Amino acid sequence: MKEVIEKLNEGLKDEDYRRSWTANIAMAQIDCERWYREENNKVGKYLNYQDRLAIANLGAEYFLELLAK
């Protein structure tokens, strides 16, 4: 596993590759916020700390699911 992480870290030194990772992580977060707002009747409403925490966890999990495909 250490070798995999080292290889990923080396790859992330490439600006375009790093940008692709950043974009995918960001979009997972954005998608999950939209879905959360729709599912919890929060469209156009304030998100409190618990909402933001739930969205962050959902976004992280969604990103990992996409990565594993």
PyMOL Python script that loads the backbone (N, CA, C, O; Angstrom):
from pymol import cmd

cmd.read_pdbstr("""\
ATOM      1  N   MET A   1       0.825  -1.191   0.000  1.00  0.00           N
ATOM      2  CA  MET A   1       0.000   0.000   0.000  1.00  0.00           C
ATOM      3  C   MET A   1       0.870   1.257   0.000  1.00  0.00           C
ATOM      4  O   MET A   1       0.530   2.255  -0.636  1.00  0.00           O
ATOM      5  N   LYS A   2       1.978   1.202   0.706  1.00  0.00           N
ATOM      6  CA  LYS A   2       2.875   2.355   0.772  1.00  0.00           C
ATOM      7  C   LYS A   2       3.357   2.743  -0.623  1.00  0.00           C
ATOM      8  O   LYS A   2       3.453   3.927  -0.945  1.00  0.00           O
ATOM      9  N   GLU A   3       3.660   1.741  -1.449  1.00  0.00           N
ATOM     10  CA  GLU A   3       4.133   2.013  -2.811  1.00  0.00           C
ATOM     11  C   GLU A   3       3.055   2.705  -3.646  1.00  0.00           C
ATOM     12  O   GLU A   3       3.355   3.581  -4.456  1.00  0.00           O
ATOM     13  N   VAL A   4       1.821   2.311  -3.444  1.00  0.00           N
ATOM     14  CA  VAL A   4       0.711   2.922  -4.180  1.00  0.00           C
ATOM     15  C   VAL A   4       0.597   4.402  -3.818  1.00  0.00           C
ATOM     16  O   VAL A   4       0.451   5.250  -4.698  1.00  0.00           O
ATOM     17  N   ILE A   5       0.663   4.704  -2.537  1.00  0.00           N
ATOM     18  CA  ILE A   5       0.567   6.091  -2.072  1.00  0.00           C
ATOM     19  C   ILE A   5       1.749   6.905  -2.594  1.00  0.00           C
ATOM     20  O   ILE A   5       1.584   8.044  -3.031  1.00  0.00           O
ATOM     21  N   GLU A   6       2.919   6.323  -2.545  1.00  0.00           N
ATOM     22  CA  GLU A   6       4.098   7.026  -3.056  1.00  0.00           C
ATOM     23  C   GLU A   6       3.954   7.328  -4.550  1.00  0.00           C
ATOM     24  O   GLU A   6       4.314   8.413  -5.007  1.00  0.00           O
ATOM     25  N   LYS A   7       3.429   6.370  -5.302  1.00  0.00           N
ATOM     26  CA  LYS A   7       3.233   6.559  -6.741  1.00  0.00           C
ATOM     27  C   LYS A   7       2.189   7.649  -7.000  1.00  0.00           C
ATOM     28  O   LYS A   7       2.355   8.476  -7.896  1.00  0.00           O
ATOM     29  N   LEU A   8       1.118   7.642  -6.213  1.00  0.00           N
ATOM     30  CA  LEU A   8       0.095   8.676  -6.339  1.00  0.00           C
ATOM     31  C   LEU A   8       0.688  10.044  -6.022  1.00  0.00           C
ATOM     32  O   LEU A   8       0.463  10.999  -6.766  1.00  0.00           O
ATOM     33  N   ASN A   9       1.432  10.152  -4.944  1.00  0.00           N
ATOM     34  CA  ASN A   9       2.058  11.418  -4.575  1.00  0.00           C
ATOM     35  C   ASN A   9       2.991  11.914  -5.670  1.00  0.00           C
ATOM     36  O   ASN A   9       3.053  13.114  -5.937  1.00  0.00           O
ATOM     37  N   GLU A  10       3.707  11.013  -6.295  1.00  0.00           N
ATOM     38  CA  GLU A  10       4.589  11.392  -7.403  1.00  0.00           C
ATOM     39  C   GLU A  10       3.758  11.901  -8.578  1.00  0.00           C
ATOM     40  O   GLU A  10       4.105  12.907  -9.197  1.00  0.00           O
ATOM     41  N   GLY A  11       2.673  11.213  -8.883  1.00  0.00           N
ATOM     42  CA  GLY A  11       1.802  11.639  -9.974  1.00  0.00           C
ATOM     43  C   GLY A  11       1.162  12.989  -9.724  1.00  0.00           C
ATOM     44  O   GLY A  11       0.954  13.763 -10.659  1.00  0.00           O
ATOM     45  N   LEU A  12       0.846  13.280  -8.462  1.00  0.00           N
ATOM     46  CA  LEU A  12       0.198  14.543  -8.125  1.00  0.00           C
ATOM     47  C   LEU A  12       1.120  15.746  -8.272  1.00  0.00           C
ATOM     48  O   LEU A  12       0.673  16.885  -8.141  1.00  0.00           O
ATOM     49  N   LYS A  13       2.380  15.513  -8.536  1.00  0.00           N
ATOM     50  CA  LYS A  13       3.306  16.620  -8.809  1.00  0.00           C
ATOM     51  C   LYS A  13       3.065  17.193 -10.201  1.00  0.00           C
ATOM     52  O   LYS A  13       3.442  18.330 -10.484  1.00  0.00           O
ATOM     53  N   ASP A  14       2.431  16.397 -11.077  1.00  0.00           N
ATOM     54  CA  ASP A  14       2.069  16.873 -12.403  1.00  0.00           C
ATOM     55  C   ASP A  14       0.837  17.767 -12.277  1.00  0.00           C
ATOM     56  O   ASP A  14      -0.190  17.343 -11.748  1.00  0.00           O
ATOM     57  N   GLU A  15       0.941  18.995 -12.763  1.00  0.00           N
ATOM     58  CA  GLU A  15      -0.114  19.993 -12.590  1.00  0.00           C
ATOM     59  C   GLU A  15      -1.468  19.558 -13.172  1.00  0.00           C
ATOM     60  O   GLU A  15      -2.505  19.738 -12.532  1.00  0.00           O
ATOM     61  N   ASP A  16      -1.457  18.989 -14.374  1.00  0.00           N
ATOM     62  CA  ASP A  16      -2.719  18.577 -14.995  1.00  0.00           C
ATOM     63  C   ASP A  16      -3.357  17.400 -14.263  1.00  0.00           C
ATOM     64  O   ASP A  16      -4.572  17.366 -14.072  1.00  0.00           O
ATOM     65  N   TYR A  17      -2.546  16.450 -13.861  1.00  0.00           N
ATOM     66  CA  TYR A  17      -3.057  15.294 -13.123  1.00  0.00           C
ATOM     67  C   TYR A  17      -3.637  15.740 -11.781  1.00  0.00           C
ATOM     68  O   TYR A  17      -4.708  15.289 -11.373  1.00  0.00           O
ATOM     69  N   ARG A  18      -2.914  16.631 -11.102  1.00  0.00           N
ATOM     70  CA  ARG A  18      -3.384  17.149  -9.814  1.00  0.00           C
ATOM     71  C   ARG A  18      -4.710  17.891  -9.987  1.00  0.00           C
ATOM     72  O   ARG A  18      -5.622  17.739  -9.175  1.00  0.00           O
ATOM     73  N   ARG A  19      -4.812  18.700 -11.055  1.00  0.00           N
ATOM     74  CA  ARG A  19      -6.037  19.451 -11.316  1.00  0.00           C
ATOM     75  C   ARG A  19      -7.215  18.501 -11.535  1.00  0.00           C
ATOM     76  O   ARG A  19      -8.330  18.791 -11.102  1.00  0.00           O
ATOM     77  N   SER A  20      -6.976  17.372 -12.203  1.00  0.00           N
ATOM     78  CA  SER A  20      -8.060  16.416 -12.433  1.00  0.00           C
ATOM     79  C   SER A  20      -8.555  15.827 -11.114  1.00  0.00           C
ATOM     80  O   SER A  20      -9.758  15.648 -10.930  1.00  0.00           O
ATOM     81  N   TRP A  21      -7.646  15.529 -10.207  1.00  0.00           N
ATOM     82  CA  TRP A  21      -8.041  15.030  -8.882  1.00  0.00           C
ATOM     83  C   TRP A  21      -8.817  16.101  -8.118  1.00  0.00           C
ATOM     84  O   TRP A  21      -9.856  15.819  -7.522  1.00  0.00           O
ATOM     85  N   THR A  22      -8.310  17.316  -8.142  1.00  0.00           N
ATOM     86  CA  THR A  22      -8.978  18.413  -7.435  1.00  0.00           C
ATOM     87  C   THR A  22     -10.395  18.609  -7.966  1.00  0.00           C
ATOM     88  O   THR A  22     -11.335  18.771  -7.187  1.00  0.00           O
ATOM     89  N   ALA A  23     -10.549  18.596  -9.279  1.00  0.00           N
ATOM     90  CA  ALA A  23     -11.867  18.783  -9.882  1.00  0.00           C
ATOM     91  C   ALA A  23     -12.828  17.659  -9.499  1.00  0.00           C
ATOM     92  O   ALA A  23     -13.998  17.914  -9.213  1.00  0.00           O
ATOM     93  N   ASN A  24     -12.346  16.435  -9.492  1.00  0.00           N
ATOM     94  CA  ASN A  24     -13.212  15.305  -9.141  1.00  0.00           C
ATOM     95  C   ASN A  24     -13.623  15.338  -7.678  1.00  0.00           C
ATOM     96  O   ASN A  24     -14.771  15.033  -7.353  1.00  0.00           O
ATOM     97  N   ILE A  25     -12.708  15.703  -6.795  1.00  0.00           N
ATOM     98  CA  ILE A  25     -13.053  15.822  -5.372  1.00  0.00           C
ATOM     99  C   ILE A  25     -14.070  16.943  -5.185  1.00  0.00           C
ATOM    100  O   ILE A  25     -15.059  16.777  -4.470  1.00  0.00           O
ATOM    101  N   ALA A  26     -13.827  18.085  -5.826  1.00  0.00           N
ATOM    102  CA  ALA A  26     -14.738  19.224  -5.692  1.00  0.00           C
ATOM    103  C   ALA A  26     -16.132  18.891  -6.217  1.00  0.00           C
ATOM    104  O   ALA A  26     -17.130  19.226  -5.578  1.00  0.00           O
ATOM    105  N   MET A  27     -16.208  18.237  -7.372  1.00  0.00           N
ATOM    106  CA  MET A  27     -17.520  17.927  -7.939  1.00  0.00           C
ATOM    107  C   MET A  27     -18.281  16.905  -7.105  1.00  0.00           C
ATOM    108  O   MET A  27     -19.507  16.973  -7.017  1.00  0.00           O
ATOM    109  N   ALA A  28     -17.580  15.968  -6.495  1.00  0.00           N
ATOM    110  CA  ALA A  28     -18.259  15.023  -5.595  1.00  0.00           C
ATOM    111  C   ALA A  28     -18.913  15.793  -4.450  1.00  0.00           C
ATOM    112  O   ALA A  28     -20.034  15.488  -4.044  1.00  0.00           O
ATOM    113  N   GLN A  29     -18.206  16.783  -3.940  1.00  0.00           N
ATOM    114  CA  GLN A  29     -18.731  17.605  -2.843  1.00  0.00           C
ATOM    115  C   GLN A  29     -19.938  18.423  -3.312  1.00  0.00           C
ATOM    116  O   GLN A  29     -20.967  18.468  -2.638  1.00  0.00           O
ATOM    117  N   ILE A  30     -19.801  19.063  -4.467  1.00  0.00           N
ATOM    118  CA  ILE A  30     -20.890  19.887  -5.010  1.00  0.00           C
ATOM    119  C   ILE A  30     -22.128  19.037  -5.283  1.00  0.00           C
ATOM    120  O   ILE A  30     -23.242  19.424  -4.931  1.00  0.00           O
ATOM    121  N   ASP A  31     -21.931  17.882  -5.910  1.00  0.00           N
ATOM    122  CA  ASP A  31     -23.061  16.988  -6.185  1.00  0.00           C
ATOM    123  C   ASP A  31     -23.765  16.590  -4.901  1.00  0.00           C
ATOM    124  O   ASP A  31     -24.993  16.627  -4.824  1.00  0.00           O
ATOM    125  N   CYS A  32     -22.992  16.209  -3.895  1.00  0.00           N
ATOM    126  CA  CYS A  32     -23.602  15.758  -2.635  1.00  0.00           C
ATOM    127  C   CYS A  32     -24.317  16.894  -1.920  1.00  0.00           C
ATOM    128  O   CYS A  32     -25.344  16.665  -1.281  1.00  0.00           O
ATOM    129  N   GLU A  33     -23.801  18.104  -2.012  1.00  0.00           N
ATOM    130  CA  GLU A  33     -24.519  19.230  -1.396  1.00  0.00           C
ATOM    131  C   GLU A  33     -25.871  19.431  -2.071  1.00  0.00           C
ATOM    132  O   GLU A  33     -26.882  19.630  -1.398  1.00  0.00           O
ATOM    133  N   ARG A  34     -25.887  19.378  -3.405  1.00  0.00           N
ATOM    134  CA  ARG A  34     -27.151  19.555  -4.125  1.00  0.00           C
ATOM    135  C   ARG A  34     -28.148  18.463  -3.753  1.00  0.00           C
ATOM    136  O   ARG A  34     -29.312  18.741  -3.466  1.00  0.00           O
ATOM    137  N   TRP A  35     -27.674  17.209  -3.762  1.00  0.00           N
ATOM    138  CA  TRP A  35     -28.563  16.096  -3.409  1.00  0.00           C
ATOM    139  C   TRP A  35     -29.055  16.213  -1.976  1.00  0.00           C
ATOM    140  O   TRP A  35     -30.226  15.954  -1.702  1.00  0.00           O
ATOM    141  N   TYR A  36     -28.180  16.597  -1.066  1.00  0.00           N
ATOM    142  CA  TYR A  36     -28.555  16.745   0.342  1.00  0.00           C
ATOM    143  C   TYR A  36     -29.626  17.828   0.488  1.00  0.00           C
ATOM    144  O   TYR A  36     -30.625  17.641   1.182  1.00  0.00           O
ATOM    145  N   ARG A  37     -29.400  18.959  -0.176  1.00  0.00           N
ATOM    146  CA  ARG A  37     -30.379  20.048  -0.088  1.00  0.00           C
ATOM    147  C   ARG A  37     -31.741  19.598  -0.618  1.00  0.00           C
ATOM    148  O   ARG A  37     -32.775  19.891  -0.017  1.00  0.00           O
ATOM    149  N   GLU A  38     -31.737  18.886  -1.746  1.00  0.00           N
ATOM    150  CA  GLU A  38     -32.997  18.429  -2.322  1.00  0.00           C
ATOM    151  C   GLU A  38     -33.700  17.416  -1.414  1.00  0.00           C
ATOM    152  O   GLU A  38     -34.914  17.489  -1.225  1.00  0.00           O
ATOM    153  N   GLU A  39     -32.948  16.483  -0.860  1.00  0.00           N
ATOM    154  CA  GLU A  39     -33.520  15.426  -0.018  1.00  0.00           C
ATOM    155  C   GLU A  39     -33.983  15.943   1.348  1.00  0.00           C
ATOM    156  O   GLU A  39     -34.854  15.345   1.980  1.00  0.00           O
ATOM    157  N   ASN A  40     -33.401  17.049   1.796  1.00  0.00           N
ATOM    158  CA  ASN A  40     -33.702  17.560   3.139  1.00  0.00           C
ATOM    159  C   ASN A  40     -34.423  18.901   3.132  1.00  0.00           C
ATOM    160  O   ASN A  40     -34.436  19.613   4.136  1.00  0.00           O
ATOM    161  N   ASN A  41     -35.030  19.243   1.981  1.00  0.00           N
ATOM    162  CA  ASN A  41     -35.789  20.483   1.854  1.00  0.00           C
ATOM    163  C   ASN A  41     -34.972  21.695   2.307  1.00  0.00           C
ATOM    164  O   ASN A  41     -35.457  22.541   3.059  1.00  0.00           O
ATOM    165  N   LYS A  42     -33.718  21.764   1.833  1.00  0.00           N
ATOM    166  CA  LYS A  42     -32.829  22.861   2.230  1.00  0.00           C
ATOM    167  C   LYS A  42     -32.388  23.698   1.025  1.00  0.00           C
ATOM    168  O   LYS A  42     -31.438  24.473   1.125  1.00  0.00           O
ATOM    169  N   VAL A  43     -33.074  23.545  -0.107  1.00  0.00           N
ATOM    170  CA  VAL A  43     -32.721  24.329  -1.294  1.00  0.00           C
ATOM    171  C   VAL A  43     -32.959  25.801  -0.976  1.00  0.00           C
ATOM    172  O   VAL A  43     -34.063  26.189  -0.592  1.00  0.00           O
ATOM    173  N   GLY A  44     -31.923  26.617  -1.136  1.00  0.00           N
ATOM    174  CA  GLY A  44     -32.028  28.048  -0.859  1.00  0.00           C
ATOM    175  C   GLY A  44     -32.041  28.398   0.611  1.00  0.00           C
ATOM    176  O   GLY A  44     -32.271  29.554   0.966  1.00  0.00           O
ATOM    177  N   LYS A  45     -31.798  27.418   1.482  1.00  0.00           N
ATOM    178  CA  LYS A  45     -31.831  27.663   2.925  1.00  0.00           C
ATOM    179  C   LYS A  45     -30.438  27.546   3.526  1.00  0.00           C
ATOM    180  O   LYS A  45     -29.525  26.983   2.922  1.00  0.00           O
ATOM    181  N   TYR A  46     -30.299  28.085   4.718  1.00  0.00           N
ATOM    182  CA  TYR A  46     -29.050  28.051   5.463  1.00  0.00           C
ATOM    183  C   TYR A  46     -28.677  26.613   5.818  1.00  0.00           C
ATOM    184  O   TYR A  46     -29.534  25.818   6.202  1.00  0.00           O
ATOM    185  N   LEU A  47     -27.401  26.291   5.688  1.00  0.00           N
ATOM    186  CA  LEU A  47     -26.892  24.993   6.135  1.00  0.00           C
ATOM    187  C   LEU A  47     -26.143  25.197   7.450  1.00  0.00           C
ATOM    188  O   LEU A  47     -25.205  25.990   7.523  1.00  0.00           O
ATOM    189  N   ASN A  48     -26.560  24.486   8.472  1.00  0.00           N
ATOM    190  CA  ASN A  48     -25.877  24.599   9.752  1.00  0.00           C
ATOM    191  C   ASN A  48     -24.668  23.661   9.787  1.00  0.00           C
ATOM    192  O   ASN A  48     -24.374  22.972   8.810  1.00  0.00           O
ATOM    193  N   TYR A  49     -23.984  23.646  10.912  1.00  0.00           N
ATOM    194  CA  TYR A  49     -22.774  22.833  11.046  1.00  0.00           C
ATOM    195  C   TYR A  49     -23.061  21.352  10.799  1.00  0.00           C
ATOM    196  O   TYR A  49     -22.278  20.682  10.126  1.00  0.00           O
ATOM    197  N   GLN A  50     -24.152  20.838  11.323  1.00  0.00           N
ATOM    198  CA  GLN A  50     -24.490  19.428  11.153  1.00  0.00           C
ATOM    199  C   GLN A  50     -24.766  19.104   9.679  1.00  0.00           C
ATOM    200  O   GLN A  50     -24.382  18.046   9.182  1.00  0.00           O
ATOM    201  N   ASP A  51     -25.434  20.027   8.995  1.00  0.00           N
ATOM    202  CA  ASP A  51     -25.666  19.841   7.560  1.00  0.00           C
ATOM    203  C   ASP A  51     -24.342  19.771   6.810  1.00  0.00           C
ATOM    204  O   ASP A  51     -24.125  18.868   6.002  1.00  0.00           O
ATOM    205  N   ARG A  52     -23.453  20.732   7.082  1.00  0.00           N
ATOM    206  CA  ARG A  52     -22.168  20.777   6.383  1.00  0.00           C
ATOM    207  C   ARG A  52     -21.320  19.553   6.688  1.00  0.00           C
ATOM    208  O   ARG A  52     -20.622  19.044   5.811  1.00  0.00           O
ATOM    209  N   LEU A  53     -21.376  19.083   7.914  1.00  0.00           N
ATOM    210  CA  LEU A  53     -20.642  17.875   8.289  1.00  0.00           C
ATOM    211  C   LEU A  53     -21.188  16.659   7.535  1.00  0.00           C
ATOM    212  O   LEU A  53     -20.418  15.844   7.027  1.00  0.00           O
ATOM    213  N   ALA A  54     -22.494  16.542   7.464  1.00  0.00           N
ATOM    214  CA  ALA A  54     -23.113  15.431   6.739  1.00  0.00           C
ATOM    215  C   ALA A  54     -22.728  15.487   5.261  1.00  0.00           C
ATOM    216  O   ALA A  54     -22.403  14.460   4.666  1.00  0.00           O
ATOM    217  N   ILE A  55     -22.764  16.675   4.673  1.00  0.00           N
ATOM    218  CA  ILE A  55     -22.412  16.832   3.263  1.00  0.00           C
ATOM    219  C   ILE A  55     -20.949  16.476   3.031  1.00  0.00           C
ATOM    220  O   ILE A  55     -20.624  15.814   2.045  1.00  0.00           O
ATOM    221  N   ALA A  56     -20.068  16.902   3.920  1.00  0.00           N
ATOM    222  CA  ALA A  56     -18.638  16.588   3.789  1.00  0.00           C
ATOM    223  C   ALA A  56     -18.414  15.081   3.806  1.00  0.00           C
ATOM    224  O   ALA A  56     -17.643  14.557   3.001  1.00  0.00           O
ATOM    225  N   ASN A  57     -19.078  14.392   4.710  1.00  0.00           N
ATOM    226  CA  ASN A  57     -18.935  12.937   4.792  1.00  0.00           C
ATOM    227  C   ASN A  57     -19.523  12.244   3.570  1.00  0.00           C
ATOM    228  O   ASN A  57     -18.941  11.294   3.047  1.00  0.00           O
ATOM    229  N   LEU A  58     -20.675  12.722   3.119  1.00  0.00           N
ATOM    230  CA  LEU A  58     -21.279  12.155   1.912  1.00  0.00           C
ATOM    231  C   LEU A  58     -20.391  12.392   0.694  1.00  0.00           C
ATOM    232  O   LEU A  58     -20.223  11.501  -0.139  1.00  0.00           O
ATOM    233  N   GLY A  59     -19.825  13.585   0.591  1.00  0.00           N
ATOM    234  CA  GLY A  59     -18.944  13.914  -0.520  1.00  0.00           C
ATOM    235  C   GLY A  59     -17.708  13.048  -0.547  1.00  0.00           C
ATOM    236  O   GLY A  59     -17.289  12.582  -1.607  1.00  0.00           O
ATOM    237  N   ALA A  60     -17.120  12.830   0.621  1.00  0.00           N
ATOM    238  CA  ALA A  60     -15.930  11.983   0.703  1.00  0.00           C
ATOM    239  C   ALA A  60     -16.255  10.550   0.309  1.00  0.00           C
ATOM    240  O   ALA A  60     -15.505   9.920  -0.437  1.00  0.00           O
ATOM    241  N   GLU A  61     -17.357  10.044   0.802  1.00  0.00           N
ATOM    242  CA  GLU A  61     -17.762   8.674   0.477  1.00  0.00           C
ATOM    243  C   GLU A  61     -18.075   8.536  -1.013  1.00  0.00           C
ATOM    244  O   GLU A  61     -17.691   7.554  -1.648  1.00  0.00           O
ATOM    245  N   TYR A  62     -18.771   9.522  -1.558  1.00  0.00           N
ATOM    246  CA  TYR A  62     -19.110   9.492  -2.983  1.00  0.00           C
ATOM    247  C   TYR A  62     -17.847   9.514  -3.835  1.00  0.00           C
ATOM    248  O   TYR A  62     -17.755   8.779  -4.819  1.00  0.00           O
ATOM    249  N   PHE A  63     -16.870  10.350  -3.470  1.00  0.00           N
ATOM    250  CA  PHE A  63     -15.614  10.393  -4.211  1.00  0.00           C
ATOM    251  C   PHE A  63     -14.929   9.025  -4.201  1.00  0.00           C
ATOM    252  O   PHE A  63     -14.444   8.562  -5.234  1.00  0.00           O
ATOM    253  N   LEU A  64     -14.891   8.381  -3.031  1.00  0.00           N
ATOM    254  CA  LEU A  64     -14.266   7.065  -2.935  1.00  0.00           C
ATOM    255  C   LEU A  64     -15.014   6.022  -3.774  1.00  0.00           C
ATOM    256  O   LEU A  64     -14.397   5.143  -4.375  1.00  0.00           O
ATOM    257  N   GLU A  65     -16.342   6.127  -3.809  1.00  0.00           N
ATOM    258  CA  GLU A  65     -17.117   5.210  -4.649  1.00  0.00           C
ATOM    259  C   GLU A  65     -16.767   5.399  -6.118  1.00  0.00           C
ATOM    260  O   GLU A  65     -16.599   4.424  -6.852  1.00  0.00           O
ATOM    261  N   LEU A  66     -16.659   6.648  -6.544  1.00  0.00           N
ATOM    262  CA  LEU A  66     -16.294   6.924  -7.946  1.00  0.00           C
ATOM    263  C   LEU A  66     -14.886   6.434  -8.239  1.00  0.00           C
ATOM    264  O   LEU A  66     -14.625   5.903  -9.319  1.00  0.00           O
ATOM    265  N   LEU A  67     -13.993   6.605  -7.304  1.00  0.00           N
ATOM    266  CA  LEU A  67     -12.605   6.194  -7.472  1.00  0.00           C
ATOM    267  C   LEU A  67     -12.503   4.675  -7.621  1.00  0.00           C
ATOM    268  O   LEU A  67     -11.654   4.173  -8.357  1.00  0.00           O
ATOM    269  N   ALA A  68     -13.370   3.956  -6.923  1.00  0.00           N
ATOM    270  CA  ALA A  68     -13.311   2.493  -6.918  1.00  0.00           C
ATOM    271  C   ALA A  68     -13.942   1.864  -8.170  1.00  0.00           C
ATOM    272  O   ALA A  68     -13.825   0.658  -8.389  1.00  0.00           O
ATOM    273  N   LYS A  69     -14.606   2.681  -8.982  1.00  0.00           N
ATOM    274  CA  LYS A  69     -15.258   2.142 -10.196  1.00  0.00           C
ATOM    275  C   LYS A  69     -14.251   1.831 -11.267  1.00  0.00           C
ATOM    276  O   LYS A  69     -14.621   1.373 -12.348  1.00  0.00           O
TER     277      LYS A  69
END
""", "prot")
cmd.dss("prot")
cmd.show_as("cartoon", "prot")
cmd.util.cbc("prot")
cmd.orient("prot")
